[in-house]
């Protein structure tokens, strides 16, 4: 009896994380659409430097919304003067242009970055609770 009640609450919790994650994904998609021009300006400004994007980031730069999160991480690192991960031995632009941008132009990067971190955490929690539900159903029932 207690395991069935626990199983029901695990299911509800997993559903909550699934819906919250889906809602966060929709918000992220809309937010990216609103700020797509700013994203493209960042890409164009980096390409004007003449330094090629590192391999993984070059791939992600061609994927639109689906590659925007790694690219936002890349630009965010440049705005704070840090070398992004995934730049294996290649030369990376020092970020002089990006560090001098006013806060208003960089604010959307931080919001988009943290929304996607929350999205990732929500989906990981969904899969974790789904796994717990699977263990309850298969092994404990």
Buried (B, 14 or more C-beta within 10 A) or exposed (E): EEEEEBBEEBBEBBEBBBEBBBEBBEEBEEBBEEBEEBBEEBBEBBEEEEEBBBEBBEEBBEEEEEBBBBBBBBBBBBBEEEEBEBBEEEEBBEBEBBEEBEEEEBEBBEEBBEBBEBBEBBBEBBBBBBEBBEEBEEEEE
